[in-house]
Amino acid sequence: MLTFYQRLYPFKSIYKWLNHENAPTRLFTHREFAFTLAGDVYLRYNSFSSAEELKKQVCHLNPTRFEIGPVYSARPRDKKTIRSGAFSPQLRELVFDIDMTDYDPVRTCCSEADICKKCWGFISAAVHVLDSALRDEYGYQKLLWVYSGRRGIHLWISDREAMALTDQERKALVGWLTVIHGGKETDKKLNIRNNAGKLPPSLQAALNHLRTVFGELILSSQNCFGSQEGYGELLKAIPDSRIVETLRTKWEANPSRTSEEKWTDLHKSLASHRNLNIMEDIIIQYTYPRLDAEVSKHRNHLLKAPFCVHPKTGRVCVPLDLESINKFDPESVPTLGQLLQELDTIGMSMDKEQTREAHSDWEKTSLKPYIDIMEKHSNALMDEVRREKRKADTSW
C-alpha cells in the first residue's frame, strides 16, 4: 500500500477535483478526510492545505483506505478548539451509491458481495437512467461515476448548486428519484401512475431506455423467469388472477419454456385484456436504479475516495467513462498486486543510470486510462471556474 501511495496514487488529480482551482481554497482546506488504519482504527476530522500535505500524511499513516467528507465552516483539524455550534458542514458533493446486493431479489448469476460482467448490466442500466435524470431534470453537468472496487458504483456531483443543497433538499431529491427500494422483494406493487394510468414524464423517459436493455439483461442474460421461483415472482406482479392461473398452468406443464417465451405469453395475455401497462411496470420493477438513499441524504456523510484500494478484492476504485460503461467488466479493474508487478517490470526495463520521476509512474501502468478520466473531469471543473472569473471581471 505504501508503494501504491508513493508512486501511483493521483493526489494532484484528487486535489484539483475537490478544489476546482490551482490555488488552495476552502473547498480543499476545510474539507474533512477520514483514515482507516490497520486494526480498524478510524481517524476523522483531518484536513490539509495542499495535495503535497495530504500525500505526506497518507504515506505516513499508510491507511487501508481513506474517505472524503464535507467542507466545514472551519478547518476540521481545528475542531476541538472551535466553540460549540460554530463547526458545521457547509458544502458537499451530492453523492449516490448503487450497490449490487440490492438487486439480489432479481439477479440470478451472483449474490451478496459477488459481481460479474453479467450482473453489471443492472448497474449499467441504472447509471444511464440516473445520469439522464439528473442532467435533464436538474441541469447538473459535473457528474463523476466511480466503481467502488467491489460490488457497486458511486456518483459524485460537483455542480455548485448540488454542493450547496441542504440535508432536507437532498432528502427530497433522493426521494423523488427512488422508485424501487433496494433489497425489497419484487412482489411489492408499484404505485407510479396517475389516475389516468399515465407515468410521470421522468419515469416515461427512464422506461424508454430500460425497454432497450430489458430483453438482453432480464430475459436472456439473467433468464429471470426461467425457474419456477423466477416466474412465480413475475406472476405476483399481475393483478388479474385469471391471467395468473392460466399462465401458471401453461408454464408448469412446459417447464422448458424460456424467459423470452414466457414474456411473449404474458404479452399476449395482457394485450387481450388491453392492460399492457403491467408489462411496463414490470420492466421498471426489474431494471430501475436501486439507490442506497442514506448515502445521499446528509452533507456530513463520508464516502470512499476514488482510487483507493478495496481491502477485500484488491481492486482500485476507478472512475468510469459513461460512454463505455456498458462494456465495463469489474473483473478487469487493476488490482494492487497487478500494479506492483507492473512497477517491477518498469524498474527492470529501465537503464540503471536513467533517472525516474515517481509521480509519473502511473502513466506506465494499467491505471493510466482511469486517471486520464479523472484528469479530464478535474480540468473541466477548473476551466469553468476560470470562465466564471473572467465573466465576473468583464462585467464591471
C-alpha positions as CSV (number, residue, x, y, z in Angstrom):
1,M,0.0,0.0,0.0
2,L,2.8,2.4,0.8
3,T,4.4,1.9,-2.6
4,F,1.0,2.4,-4.2
5,Y,0.5,5.8,-2.3
6,Q,4.1,6.9,-3.0
7,R,4.3,6.1,-6.7
8,L,0.7,5.6,-8.1
9,Y,-2.0,7.4,-6.2
10,P,-3.0,10.6,-8.1
11,F,-3.1,13.1,-5.3
12,K,-2.9,16.1,-7.6
13,S,-5.9,14.9,-9.6
14,I,-7.9,14.4,-6.4
15,Y,-6.8,17.9,-5.2
16,K,-7.9,19.6,-8.4
17,W,-11.2,17.7,-8.4
18,L,-12.1,18.7,-4.9
19,N,-10.6,22.2,-5.0
20,H,-11.8,23.4,-8.5
21,E,-8.7,25.7,-8.8
22,N,-4.9,25.6,-8.7
23,A,-4.5,27.7,-5.6
24,P,-5.9,26.2,-2.4
25,T,-9.5,27.3,-1.5
26,R,-11.8,26.4,1.4
27,L,-13.2,23.6,-0.8
28,F,-10.0,21.8,0.0
29,T,-8.5,23.3,3.1
30,H,-11.8,23.0,5.0
31,R,-12.5,19.5,3.7
32,E,-12.7,16.5,6.0
33,F,-10.6,13.4,5.3
34,A,-11.0,10.2,7.4
35,F,-8.5,7.4,7.5
36,T,-9.0,3.7,8.2
37,L,-5.8,2.2,9.6
38,A,-4.8,-1.5,10.2
39,G,-6.8,-2.9,13.2
40,D,-9.9,-0.9,12.3
41,V,-8.5,2.3,13.8
42,Y,-10.6,5.2,12.4
43,L,-9.3,8.8,12.3
44,R,-11.8,11.6,11.5
45,Y,-11.6,15.3,11.1
46,N,-8.3,15.5,9.2
47,S,-7.7,18.5,6.9
48,F,-4.9,19.7,4.7
49,S,-3.6,22.8,3.0
50,S,-2.3,21.2,-0.2
51,A,-2.1,18.0,-2.2
52,E,1.5,17.6,-1.0
53,E,0.4,17.8,2.6
54,L,-2.3,15.2,2.0
55,K,0.2,12.8,0.3
56,K,2.7,13.2,3.1
57,Q,0.1,12.3,5.8
58,V,-1.3,9.4,3.8
59,C,2.2,8.0,3.3
60,H,2.9,8.4,7.0
61,L,-0.3,6.7,8.1
62,N,-0.4,4.2,5.2
63,P,-4.2,3.7,5.7
64,T,-6.1,0.7,4.2
65,R,-8.4,3.3,2.7
66,F,-9.5,6.9,3.2
67,E,-12.8,8.7,2.8
68,I,-13.8,12.2,1.8
69,G,-16.4,14.3,3.7
70,P,-17.9,17.7,3.5
71,V,-16.5,21.2,3.5
72,Y,-16.9,22.6,7.0
73,S,-17.3,26.1,8.4
74,A,-13.8,25.8,9.9
75,R,-10.8,23.5,9.3
76,P,-11.7,20.1,10.5
77,R,-8.3,19.6,12.2
78,D,-9.2,22.6,14.4
79,K,-12.5,21.1,15.5
80,K,-11.5,20.7,19.2
81,T,-10.6,24.4,19.5
82,I,-13.8,25.8,17.9
83,R,-16.7,26.9,20.1
84,S,-19.8,24.7,20.2
85,G,-22.1,25.4,17.3
86,A,-19.5,27.1,15.1
87,F,-18.5,23.9,13.4
88,S,-20.9,22.6,10.8
89,P,-20.9,21.2,7.2
90,Q,-21.4,23.9,4.6
91,L,-20.9,22.2,1.2
92,R,-20.7,18.7,-0.1
93,E,-20.8,17.0,-3.4
94,L,-24.2,15.4,-4.0
95,V,-23.4,11.6,-3.8
96,F,-25.2,8.5,-4.8
97,D,-24.4,4.8,-4.2
98,I,-25.8,1.9,-6.2
99,D,-25.0,-1.5,-4.5
100,M,-25.3,-4.8,-6.4
101,T,-26.6,-6.6,-3.3
102,D,-29.9,-4.6,-3.7
103,Y,-30.5,-6.5,-6.9
104,D,-30.3,-9.9,-5.2
105,P,-34.1,-10.4,-5.5
106,V,-33.9,-10.3,-9.3
107,R,-30.3,-11.2,-10.4
108,T,-29.6,-14.9,-11.0
109,C,-25.8,-15.0,-11.8
110,C,-24.4,-13.9,-8.4
111,S,-25.5,-13.0,-4.9
112,E,-24.4,-10.9,-1.9
113,A,-20.9,-9.4,-2.4
114,D,-20.1,-11.2,-5.7
115,I,-20.4,-9.3,-9.0
116,C,-19.6,-10.3,-12.6
117,K,-19.9,-8.8,-16.1
118,K,-23.4,-10.2,-16.4
119,C,-24.9,-8.6,-13.4
120,W,-23.0,-5.4,-14.2
121,G,-25.8,-4.9,-16.7
122,F,-28.1,-3.8,-13.8
123,I,-25.6,-1.2,-12.7
124,S,-25.1,0.0,-16.3
125,A,-28.9,0.4,-16.8
126,A,-29.1,2.3,-13.5
127,V,-26.2,4.6,-14.4
128,H,-27.8,5.6,-17.7
129,V,-31.2,6.3,-16.1
130,L,-29.8,8.2,-13.1
131,D,-27.3,10.2,-15.2
132,S,-30.0,11.3,-17.7
133,A,-32.5,12.2,-14.9
134,L,-30.0,14.4,-13.0
135,R,-28.9,16.2,-16.2
136,D,-32.3,16.6,-17.7
137,E,-34.4,17.3,-14.6
138,Y,-31.9,19.2,-12.5
139,G,-29.4,20.5,-15.0
140,Y,-26.4,19.1,-13.3
141,Q,-23.4,18.6,-15.5
142,K,-20.4,17.8,-13.3
143,L,-21.0,14.1,-12.7
144,L,-18.2,11.6,-11.9
145,W,-19.0,7.9,-11.8
146,V,-16.6,5.7,-9.7
147,Y,-16.6,1.9,-9.5
148,S,-16.5,1.1,-5.8
149,G,-13.9,-1.6,-6.1
150,R,-16.2,-4.5,-5.2
151,R,-20.0,-4.6,-5.9
152,G,-21.3,-1.2,-6.8
153,I,-20.8,2.3,-8.1
154,H,-20.6,5.8,-6.6
155,L,-21.7,9.1,-8.2
156,W,-20.2,12.4,-7.2
157,I,-21.9,15.6,-8.4
158,S,-19.7,18.7,-8.2
159,D,-22.0,21.4,-9.6
160,R,-22.1,24.4,-7.2
161,E,-25.9,24.2,-6.9
162,A,-25.6,20.5,-6.0
163,M,-22.9,21.1,-3.4
164,A,-24.9,23.8,-1.7
165,L,-28.0,21.6,-1.2
166,T,-29.2,21.3,2.4
167,D,-29.9,17.9,4.0
168,Q,-33.6,18.5,3.6
169,E,-33.2,19.3,-0.1
170,R,-31.0,16.2,-0.6
171,K,-33.6,14.0,1.1
172,A,-36.3,15.4,-1.1
173,L,-34.2,14.9,-4.3
174,V,-33.3,11.3,-3.5
175,G,-37.0,10.6,-2.6
176,W,-38.0,11.9,-6.0
177,L,-35.5,9.5,-7.6
178,T,-36.4,6.5,-5.5
179,V,-38.9,4.1,-7.1
180,I,-37.6,0.7,-6.1
181,H,-36.3,0.3,-2.6
182,G,-33.1,-1.6,-2.6
183,G,-33.2,-5.2,-1.4
184,K,-37.0,-5.4,-1.3
185,E,-38.8,-8.3,-2.9
186,T,-40.4,-7.9,-6.3
187,D,-43.9,-8.7,-5.1
188,K,-44.4,-5.2,-3.7
189,K,-46.8,-3.5,-6.2
190,L,-45.6,-0.2,-7.7
191,N,-47.7,2.9,-7.3
192,I,-46.2,5.0,-10.0
193,R,-49.1,6.0,-12.3
194,N,-51.7,8.8,-12.1
195,N,-55.4,8.3,-12.1
196,A,-55.4,8.2,-15.9
197,G,-52.8,5.4,-15.8
198,K,-50.0,7.5,-17.2
199,L,-46.4,7.6,-16.0
200,P,-44.8,10.9,-14.9
201,P,-42.5,12.3,-17.7
202,S,-39.4,11.4,-15.7
203,L,-40.4,7.7,-15.4
204,Q,-41.5,7.6,-19.0
205,A,-38.1,8.8,-20.1
206,A,-36.4,6.1,-17.9
207,L,-38.7,3.5,-19.3
208,N,-37.8,4.4,-22.9
209,H,-34.2,3.4,-22.1
210,L,-35.0,0.4,-19.8
211,R,-37.1,-1.1,-22.6
212,T,-33.9,-1.3,-24.7
213,V,-32.0,-3.3,-22.1
214,F,-34.7,-5.5,-20.6
215,G,-34.7,-8.2,-23.2
216,E,-30.9,-8.8,-23.2
217,L,-30.5,-8.3,-19.4
218,I,-33.6,-9.8,-17.8
219,L,-34.8,-12.3,-20.4
220,S,-31.5,-13.5,-22.0
221,S,-28.5,-12.9,-19.7
222,Q,-30.2,-13.3,-16.3
223,N,-33.1,-15.6,-17.5
224,C,-35.0,-14.3,-14.6
225,F,-38.2,-16.2,-15.4
226,G,-36.7,-19.5,-16.3
227,S,-37.1,-21.2,-12.9
228,Q,-40.4,-21.8,-11.1
229,E,-39.3,-19.4,-8.4
230,G,-38.4,-16.8,-11.0
231,Y,-41.7,-16.9,-12.9
232,G,-43.5,-17.1,-9.5
233,E,-42.2,-13.7,-8.7
234,L,-43.3,-12.4,-12.1
235,L,-46.8,-13.6,-11.6
236,K,-47.0,-11.7,-8.3
237,A,-46.9,-8.5,-10.3
238,I,-50.1,-9.4,-12.3
239,P,-53.3,-8.3,-10.5
240,D,-55.7,-10.4,-12.7
241,S,-56.0,-13.9,-11.0
242,R,-57.4,-15.4,-14.2
243,I,-54.3,-14.5,-16.2
244,V,-52.1,-15.7,-13.4
245,E,-53.7,-19.1,-13.2
246,T,-53.7,-19.5,-17.0
247,L,-50.0,-18.7,-17.3
248,R,-49.0,-20.7,-14.2
249,T,-50.8,-23.8,-15.6
250,K,-49.1,-23.4,-19.0
251,W,-45.7,-22.9,-17.6
252,E,-45.9,-25.7,-15.1
253,A,-46.9,-28.0,-18.0
254,N,-44.0,-26.7,-20.1
255,P,-41.0,-26.2,-17.7
256,S,-38.6,-25.8,-20.6
257,R,-40.1,-22.5,-21.8
258,T,-37.5,-19.8,-21.8
259,S,-37.9,-16.4,-20.2
260,E,-38.4,-14.9,-23.7
261,E,-41.2,-17.3,-24.4
262,K,-42.9,-16.6,-21.1
263,W,-42.6,-12.9,-21.6
264,T,-44.3,-13.4,-25.0
265,D,-47.0,-15.4,-23.3
266,L,-47.6,-12.6,-20.8
267,H,-47.7,-10.0,-23.6
268,K,-50.4,-11.9,-25.5
269,S,-52.5,-12.4,-22.3
270,L,-52.3,-8.8,-21.3
271,A,-52.9,-7.5,-24.8
272,S,-56.1,-9.4,-25.0
273,H,-57.2,-7.6,-21.8
274,R,-55.8,-4.3,-23.0
275,N,-53.6,-3.8,-20.0
276,L,-50.0,-3.6,-21.3
277,N,-49.2,-1.0,-18.6
278,I,-48.4,-4.0,-16.3
279,M,-45.6,-5.0,-18.6
280,E,-44.1,-1.5,-18.4
281,D,-44.3,-1.6,-14.6
282,I,-42.6,-5.0,-14.6
283,I,-39.7,-3.6,-16.7
284,I,-39.3,-0.7,-14.2
285,Q,-39.6,-3.1,-11.3
286,Y,-36.7,-5.3,-12.5
287,T,-34.4,-2.7,-14.0
288,Y,-34.9,0.8,-12.4
289,P,-32.0,2.1,-10.3
290,R,-32.0,0.9,-6.7
291,L,-30.4,3.6,-4.5
292,D,-28.9,3.4,-1.1
293,A,-30.8,6.5,-0.1
294,E,-29.0,7.1,3.3
295,V,-25.7,7.9,1.5
296,S,-27.3,10.8,-0.3
297,K,-29.3,12.5,2.4
298,H,-26.7,14.1,4.6
299,R,-23.9,16.5,3.9
300,N,-21.7,15.0,6.6
301,H,-21.7,11.6,5.1
302,L,-18.2,10.2,4.3
303,L,-17.6,8.3,1.1
304,K,-14.5,6.3,0.0
305,A,-12.1,8.4,-2.1
306,P,-11.6,7.5,-5.8
307,F,-8.5,5.4,-6.5
308,C,-8.5,3.8,-3.0
309,V,-7.8,0.0,-3.0
310,H,-10.7,-2.1,-1.8
311,P,-9.3,-4.3,1.0
312,K,-11.4,-7.3,0.1
313,T,-10.8,-7.5,-3.6
314,G,-7.6,-5.6,-4.1
315,R,-9.2,-3.7,-6.9
316,V,-8.7,0.1,-7.3
317,C,-11.8,2.3,-7.1
318,V,-11.6,3.8,-10.6
319,P,-13.6,6.5,-12.4
320,L,-15.6,5.3,-15.4
321,D,-16.5,6.9,-18.7
322,L,-20.3,7.0,-19.3
323,E,-19.8,6.2,-23.0
324,S,-18.1,2.8,-22.3
325,I,-19.9,1.9,-19.1
326,N,-21.9,-0.8,-20.8
327,K,-18.7,-2.7,-21.7
328,F,-17.2,-2.4,-18.3
329,D,-16.1,-5.6,-16.6
330,P,-15.5,-5.3,-12.8
331,E,-13.0,-8.2,-13.0
332,S,-10.8,-6.3,-15.4
333,V,-10.1,-3.5,-13.0
334,P,-6.4,-3.1,-12.0
335,T,-5.6,-4.7,-8.6
336,L,-2.9,-3.7,-6.2
337,G,-0.9,-6.8,-6.9
338,Q,-1.1,-6.3,-10.6
339,L,0.0,-2.7,-10.4
340,L,3.0,-3.6,-8.2
341,Q,4.1,-6.2,-10.7
342,E,3.8,-3.5,-13.4
343,L,6.0,-1.2,-11.4
344,D,8.6,-4.0,-11.0
345,T,8.5,-4.5,-14.8
346,I,9.0,-0.8,-15.3
347,G,12.0,-0.8,-13.0
348,M,13.6,-3.8,-14.7
349,S,13.1,-2.4,-18.2
350,M,14.8,0.9,-17.4
351,D,18.5,1.7,-17.7
352,K,20.1,1.8,-14.2
353,E,21.5,5.2,-14.9
354,Q,18.3,6.6,-16.1
355,T,16.5,8.9,-13.6
356,R,12.8,8.2,-12.9
357,E,10.2,10.6,-11.7
358,A,7.9,8.7,-9.3
359,H,4.9,11.0,-9.9
360,S,4.6,9.8,-13.5
361,D,4.8,6.1,-12.7
362,W,1.1,5.7,-13.1
363,E,1.4,6.7,-16.8
364,K,3.2,3.4,-17.5
365,T,0.6,1.2,-15.8
366,S,-2.9,0.0,-16.4
367,L,-4.1,2.8,-14.1
368,K,-3.4,5.4,-16.8
369,P,-6.8,5.4,-18.6
370,Y,-8.7,5.8,-15.4
371,I,-6.5,8.7,-14.1
372,D,-7.0,10.3,-17.6
373,I,-10.7,10.2,-16.9
374,M,-10.2,11.9,-13.6
375,E,-7.9,14.5,-15.1
376,K,-10.4,15.3,-17.8
377,H,-13.1,15.7,-15.3
378,S,-11.0,17.8,-12.9
379,N,-9.8,20.1,-15.7
380,A,-13.4,20.7,-16.8
381,L,-14.2,21.9,-13.3
382,M,-11.2,24.2,-13.2
383,D,-12.0,25.6,-16.7
384,E,-15.5,26.5,-15.6
385,V,-14.2,28.4,-12.6
386,R,-11.8,30.3,-14.8
387,R,-14.6,31.2,-17.2
388,E,-16.7,32.4,-14.3
389,K,-13.9,34.6,-13.0
390,R,-13.3,36.1,-16.5
391,K,-17.0,36.8,-16.8
392,A,-17.1,38.5,-13.4
393,D,-14.1,40.6,-14.3
394,T,-15.6,41.8,-17.6
395,S,-19.0,42.6,-16.0
396,W,-17.6,45.6,-14.1
